[in-house]
Amino acid sequence: MDKTGIIALIIGIVLCALGGYAIMAFLPQVIIAVQGLIGIAVVCVGLMLVVFGILIIKD
């Protein structure tokens, strides 16, 4: 491993640790954000199915 790989590995470990701490510190907000993201994903899938259904009906 070269120096760049070692530095990237160390920075990655530090950022993972800080991210884990931030998730635990702001857990209620994280849960709300995840719920919102799930809702957005469901809406996107629904829109995709509507467009797909319209395209199938036109054929």
PASEBA-1860 file (N, C-alpha, C; in nm, 3 decimals):
! residues 59
1> MDKTGIIA> 0.085/-0.119/0.000/0.000/0.000/0.000/0.088/0.123/0.000 ~ 0.047/0.220/-0.076/0.122/0.344/-0.078/0.067/0.440/0.026 ~ 0.130/0.555/0.037/0.089/0.652/0.140/-0.052/0.703/0.116 ~ -0.089/0.721/-0.009/-0.222/0.773/-0.040/-0.330/0.675/0.007 ~ -0.308/0.545/-0.014/-0.404/0.445/0.031/-0.419/0.442/0.182 ~ -0.307/0.453/0.251/-0.310/0.451/0.398/-0.383/0.575/0.450 ~ -0.354/0.691/0.390/-0.419/0.815/0.433/-0.570/0.807/0.405 ~ -0.608/0.756/0.289/-0.750/0.742/0.256/-0.818/0.647/0.353
9> LIIGIVLC> -0.751/0.538/0.389/-0.807/0.441/0.483/-0.828/0.505/0.620 ~ -0.731/0.579/0.668/-0.741/0.644/0.800/-0.853/0.748/0.799 ~ -0.858/0.831/0.694/-0.963/0.932/0.686/-1.100/0.865/0.677 ~ -1.111/0.756/0.601/-1.237/0.684/0.591/-1.283/0.629/0.724 ~ -1.192/0.572/0.801/-1.227/0.520/0.934/-1.272/0.631/1.026 ~ -1.202/0.745/1.023/-1.240/0.859/1.107/-1.378/0.911/1.068 ~ -1.404/0.924/0.936/-1.534/0.973/0.892/-1.645/0.875/0.927 ~ -1.620/0.746/0.919/-1.721/0.647/0.959/-1.752/0.658/1.108
17> ALGGYAIM> -1.650/0.677/1.189/-1.671/0.692/1.333/-1.749/0.820/1.363 ~ -1.714/0.931/1.297/-1.786/1.056/1.319/-1.930/1.046/1.269 ~ -1.952/0.978/1.157/-2.086/0.959/1.106/-2.171/0.875/1.199 ~ -2.113/0.770/1.254/-2.185/0.687/1.351/-2.223/0.764/1.475 ~ -2.129/0.847/1.523/-2.158/0.931/1.640/-2.269/1.032/1.609 ~ -2.264/1.092/1.489/-2.366/1.190/1.451/-2.503/1.124/1.439 ~ -2.508/1.003/1.385/-2.636/0.932/1.375/-2.692/0.905/1.513 ~ -2.607/0.863/1.606/-2.656/0.835/1.742/-2.696/0.964/1.814
25> AFLPQVII> -2.625/1.073/1.788/-2.656/1.200/1.855/-2.786/1.259/1.805 ~ -2.815/1.241/1.676/-2.934/1.299/1.616/-3.030/1.190/1.569 ~ -3.049/1.087/1.647/-3.129/0.971/1.608/-3.273/1.005/1.569 ~ -3.345/1.089/1.645/-3.483/1.119/1.603/-3.490/1.184/1.464 ~ -3.398/1.277/1.437/-3.397/1.342/1.306/-3.359/1.244/1.196 ~ -3.271/1.150/1.227/-3.231/1.049/1.129/-3.350/0.961/1.093 ~ -3.428/0.923/1.194/-3.546/0.839/1.170/-3.646/0.914/1.083 ~ -3.668/1.042/1.112/-3.761/1.123/1.033/-3.711/1.134/0.889
33> AVQGLIGI> -3.582/1.156/0.872/-3.525/1.168/0.737/-3.540/1.038/0.659 ~ -3.516/0.926/0.725/-3.529/0.796/0.658/-3.675/0.772/0.618 ~ -3.768/0.808/0.705/-3.909/0.792/0.672/-3.946/0.880/0.552 ~ -3.894/1.000/0.548/-3.919/1.089/0.435/-3.861/1.034/0.307 ~ -3.740/0.978/0.314/-3.678/0.921/0.196/-3.755/0.799/0.145 ~ -3.808/0.720/0.237/-3.890/0.605/0.196/-4.016/0.654/0.126 ~ -4.077/0.759/0.179/-4.196/0.816/0.115/-4.166/0.868/-0.024 ~ -4.053/0.937/-0.041/-4.014/0.987/-0.172/-3.990/0.872/-0.269
41> AVVCVGLM> -3.925/0.765/-0.221/-3.900/0.649/-0.307/-4.031/0.585/-0.351 ~ -4.129/0.575/-0.260/-4.258/0.515/-0.294/-4.330/0.600/-0.398 ~ -4.325/0.732/-0.384/-4.388/0.821/-0.481/-4.321/0.805/-0.618 ~ -4.189/0.799/-0.621/-4.117/0.782/-0.747/-4.153/0.650/-0.815 ~ -4.161/0.542/-0.738/-4.199/0.412/-0.795/-4.342/0.418/-0.847 ~ -4.431/0.482/-0.773/-4.569/0.496/-0.817/-4.579/0.573/-0.948 ~ -4.507/0.684/-0.958/-4.507/0.762/-1.082/-4.451/0.680/-1.198 ~ -4.347/0.604/-1.172/-4.287/0.522/-1.276/-4.388/0.417/-1.324
49> LVVFGILI> -4.460/0.355/-1.233/-4.560/0.255/-1.271/-4.676/0.318/-1.348 ~ -4.715/0.441/-1.311/-4.821/0.509/-1.385/-4.777/0.535/-1.528 ~ -4.656/0.588/-1.546/-4.605/0.614/-1.680/-4.592/0.483/-1.757 ~ -4.542/0.380/-1.694/-4.526/0.250/-1.759/-4.663/0.194/-1.800 ~ -4.761/0.208/-1.714/-4.896/0.162/-1.745/-4.956/0.240/-1.862 ~ -4.936/0.372/-1.865/-4.986/0.452/-1.977/-4.920/0.409/-2.107 ~ -4.790/0.383/-2.104/-4.720/0.340/-2.225/-4.769/0.203/-2.272 ~ -4.802/0.115/-2.180/-4.852/-0.018/-2.218/-4.993/-0.007/-2.275
57> IKD> -5.077/0.080/-2.217/-5.214/0.095/-2.264/-5.215/0.153/-2.406 ~ -5.121/0.244/-2.436/-5.117/0.306/-2.569/-5.085/0.204/-2.679 ~ -5.018/0.096/-2.645/-4.981/-0.004/-2.746/-5.095/-0.091/-2.777
END
